[in-house]
Amino acid sequence: MRQKPTAQLRNLLLQKAFFTAPGVYDAFSALVAERVGFPALYMTGYGTVMAHLGLPDAGLGTYSDFVGRLSAIVDRTNVPVIADADTGFGGLVNLRQTVRGYEKAGASAIQIEDQEFPKRCGHTEGKRVIPAEDMVLKIRVALDTRIDDDFCIIARTDARNVLGLDEALRRATLYAEAGADIIFVEAPESEAEMARIAAEIDAPLVANMTAKGSRTPEIAAEKLEAMGYALAIHPGLAMLSAAAAMQQALEHLKTHRSTVSLDMPMFSLEEMHELVGFPEIWAFEKRWGDEAPEMPRR
């Protein structure tokens, strides 16, 4: 019998087998990522707001925006989904509702952060953090709210770029002691800082390999694993590469008014049909079309 996704994620952590989770932002990107064969997916807040609203990740996405996308992603995939929930979309009562909603929607882990509401993307300016004690209370509420003990609570601190690395480490330690299943120190600024975080925090750790040009340097998986990280998320890879490919294809069409000479990787229509599930639809229609009784003539 296949394990529940929450149990699959918990086992990955217990086995201490480093893994990579690509960022997905809608059901379609999730289908592509699962097809490649990743053991888990990461629903990125930046990408969710961008894809759904065409807006920056500046606290403009709502709980309804996020949980709706999450539900669609989980419905179309079979691997654990780690889901960004920003600050929990408000105070403690809002956070409780968010944890309930994410767990009901089928997430295997929820990520909450210690920024003030409304939040900002972790690799941009203008962030402010709440007192560490308030975040500890959020973690305790999240733990008390979840139904499945395998549903993981990820506690993220954005204090590094606001109050310094020492304060970020202090907070990360407090959050681990409060019972968070996974700790996420956002936006360290060097490989040495990444190594120090791993050395000082006694908990499963997330490494955020955002994209070229972010605050955190890109580090090979082998190095992250050797440091002691549990997983690496790559939130931006799918959306940044998709945006570049779309722009290239559309610029070609605008310039040449056709795609005759377009030379770039692209799915065939048959591959697209297979990915989104047309064969199952055709099989259903064939079965019920063949079995449907003939309508009496009047």
C-alpha positions in Angstrom: 0.0 0.0 0.0 1.4 3.4 -1.0 2.4 5.7 1.9 0.6 8.9 2.4 2.6 11.9 1.1 3.0 13.2 4.7 4.6 9.9 5.7 6.8 9.9 2.6 8.2 13.3 3.5 8.7 12.3 7.2 10.6 9.2 6.1 12.8 11.3 3.8 13.7 13.3 6.9 14.2 10.3 9.2 16.4 8.6 6.6 18.6 11.7 6.5 18.8 11.3 2.7 19.4 14.8 1.2 16.9 15.6 -1.5 15.9 18.4 -3.9 12.5 19.9 -4.3 11.9 22.2 -7.3 9.6 25.2 -7.1 6.2 24.8 -8.7 3.6 27.5 -8.9 0.5 25.9 -10.5 -0.8 22.4 -11.4 0.9 22.5 -14.8 4.4 23.2 -13.5 3.8 20.5 -10.8 2.9 17.9 -13.5 6.1 18.7 -15.3 8.2 18.5 -12.1 6.6 15.2 -11.0 7.1 13.7 -14.5 10.9 14.4 -14.1 10.9 12.3 -10.9 11.5 14.5 -7.9 10.7 13.0 -4.5 8.9 16.2 -3.3 7.7 19.5 -4.7 7.9 23.0 -3.3 5.0 25.4 -3.9 6.7 28.7 -4.1 5.0 31.8 -2.8 6.9 34.1 -5.2 5.8 32.0 -8.1 2.3 31.5 -6.9 1.7 35.3 -6.7 3.4 35.9 -10.0 1.6 33.2 -11.9 -1.8 33.8 -10.4 -1.9 37.6 -10.2 1.1 38.8 -12.2 2.2 40.7 -9.2 5.3 40.8 -7.0 5.7 38.8 -3.8 5.0 41.6 -1.5 2.2 40.3 0.7 -0.4 40.8 -2.1 -1.5 37.1 -2.3 -4.3 36.0 0.0 -4.9 32.8 1.9 -7.6 31.9 -0.7 -5.1 32.5 -3.6 -2.6 30.2 -2.0 -4.8 27.4 -0.7 -6.6 27.2 -4.1 -3.4 26.8 -5.9 -2.2 24.2 -3.4 -5.4 22.2 -3.7 -5.0 22.1 -7.5 -1.3 21.0 -7.3 -2.0 18.2 -4.8 -5.0 17.0 -6.8 -2.8 16.4 -9.9 0.3 14.9 -8.2 1.3 12.0 -6.0 4.4 13.2 -4.2 4.7 15.3 -1.1 4.1 19.0 -1.6 5.9 21.5 0.7 3.8 24.7 0.7 4.8 28.3 1.4 2.3 30.0 3.6 4.1 33.4 4.1 3.3 34.6 7.6 0.2 32.5 8.0 -1.8 35.4 6.5 -2.3 37.3 9.7 -2.5 36.7 13.5 -2.8 33.5 15.4 -6.4 32.8 14.5 -5.5 33.3 10.8 -2.5 31.0 11.2 -4.7 28.3 12.7 -7.1 28.6 9.8 -4.1 28.4 7.3 -2.7 25.3 8.9 -6.1 23.6 8.9 -6.7 24.6 5.3 -3.2 23.6 4.0 -3.5 20.2 5.8 -7.0 19.6 4.4 -5.8 20.6 0.9 -3.2 17.9 1.1 0.1 19.6 1.8 2.8 17.5 3.5 4.5 20.5 5.0 3.6 24.2 5.7 6.3 26.9 5.7 5.7 30.0 7.9 8.0 32.9 8.5 8.8 35.5 11.1 8.2 38.5 9.0 5.7 41.2 9.8 2.5 41.1 7.8 2.4 41.9 4.9 5.6 40.1 4.1 8.2 40.7 1.4 10.2 38.3 -0.8 13.1 37.1 1.3 15.7 38.3 -1.3 14.4 41.9 -1.6 14.6 45.0 0.5 12.1 46.3 3.0 11.6 43.2 5.3 10.7 43.6 8.9 10.5 40.7 11.4 8.3 40.2 14.4 9.7 39.4 17.9 11.1 35.9 18.2 8.7 35.1 21.0 5.7 35.9 18.8 7.0 33.4 16.2 7.5 30.8 18.9 3.9 31.2 19.7 3.0 30.8 16.0 4.9 27.5 15.9 3.2 26.2 19.0 -0.2 27.1 17.5 0.7 25.3 14.3 1.8 22.2 16.1 -1.4 22.2 18.2 -3.6 22.7 15.2 -2.2 19.9 12.9 -4.1 16.6 12.9 -1.5 14.4 11.3 1.8 14.3 13.3 3.6 13.7 10.0 2.4 17.0 8.6 5.6 19.1 9.0 5.9 22.6 10.3 8.7 24.6 8.7 9.8 27.7 10.6 11.6 30.3 8.5 13.5 33.3 9.9 14.2 36.3 7.8 16.3 38.0 10.5 19.6 37.6 8.7 19.3 40.6 6.5 17.4 42.7 9.1 19.2 42.0 12.4 22.3 40.0 11.4 23.4 36.3 11.3 23.8 35.9 15.1 20.2 36.9 15.6 19.0 34.7 12.8 20.8 31.8 14.5 19.4 32.6 17.9 15.9 32.6 16.4 16.5 29.4 14.5 17.5 27.7 17.7 14.4 29.0 19.5 12.2 27.8 16.7 13.8 24.3 16.8 13.3 24.1 20.5 9.7 25.1 20.1 9.2 22.0 18.1 9.4 23.0 14.4 10.1 20.0 12.3 12.3 21.8 9.8 14.3 25.1 10.1 14.8 27.6 7.3 17.3 30.4 7.7 16.5 32.7 4.7 19.1 34.6 2.7 22.5 33.8 4.1 25.1 35.7 2.1 28.0 33.3 1.7 29.0 29.7 1.7 30.7 30.2 5.1 27.4 31.4 6.5 25.6 28.4 5.1 28.1 26.1 6.8 27.8 28.0 10.1 24.0 27.6 10.1 24.3 23.9 9.5 27.0 23.5 12.2 25.0 25.4 14.9 21.4 24.4 14.3 20.4 20.9 15.5 17.4 20.3 13.3 16.6 19.3 9.7 17.5 22.4 7.6 16.3 23.9 4.3 18.8 25.4 1.8 17.2 27.9 -0.5 18.9 27.9 -3.8 16.7 30.8 -5.2 18.3 31.8 -8.5 21.3 33.6 -9.9 21.6 37.1 -8.6 19.9 36.3 -5.2 21.6 37.1 -1.8 22.5 33.4 -1.3 25.2 31.9 -3.5 24.5 28.8 -5.6 26.0 25.7 -3.9 26.3 22.2 -5.3 24.0 19.6 -3.7 27.0 17.5 -2.7 28.4 20.4 -0.6 25.0 21.1 1.0 24.6 17.5 1.9 28.1 17.4 3.4 27.3 20.5 5.5 24.3 18.7 6.9 21.3 20.2 5.1 18.3 18.0 4.8 17.0 19.4 1.5 17.4 22.1 -1.1 14.6 24.0 -2.6 14.9 25.6 -6.0 11.9 28.0 -6.1 12.8 30.0 -9.1 14.1 27.5 -11.6 10.9 26.5 -13.4 9.3 29.9 -13.5 12.5 31.8 -14.6 13.3 29.2 -17.3 9.6 29.2 -18.5 9.6 33.0 -18.7 12.8 33.1 -20.8 11.5 30.3 -23.1 8.1 32.0 -23.6 9.8 35.4 -24.4 12.2 33.8 -26.8 9.4 32.0 -28.7 7.1 35.0 -28.8 9.8 37.3 -29.9 10.6 34.9 -32.8 6.9 34.9 -33.7 6.6 38.7 -33.6 9.8 39.1 -35.8 9.1 36.3 -38.3 5.3 36.1 -38.1 5.5 32.3 -38.0 7.3 29.5 -36.1 8.7 27.8 -39.3 12.3 28.6 -38.4 12.0 28.5 -34.6 14.7 26.3 -33.1 14.3 25.7 -29.4 13.2 22.8 -27.1 9.5 22.3 -27.2 7.0 19.6 -26.3 5.2 18.0 -29.2 1.4 18.1 -29.0 1.4 14.4 -28.3 3.7 14.9 -25.3 1.4 17.7 -24.0 -1.6 15.5 -24.4 0.1 12.7 -22.4 1.2 15.1 -19.7 -2.2 16.6 -19.0 -4.1 13.3 -19.2 -5.9 13.2 -22.5 -5.4 9.4 -22.9 -7.5 8.9 -19.8 -10.2 11.2 -21.1 -10.3 9.3 -24.4 -10.5 5.9 -22.7 -13.4 7.2 -20.5 -15.2 8.5 -23.5 -14.7 5.3 -25.5 -15.9 3.1 -22.6 -19.0 5.1 -21.9 -19.7 5.8 -25.6 -19.6 2.1 -26.4 -21.8 1.2 -23.4 -24.3 4.0 -23.7 -27.7 2.7 -24.5 -29.3 3.8 -27.8 -31.8 6.5 -27.2 -35.3 5.6 -28.2 -36.7 7.3 -31.3 -39.8 9.3 -31.0 
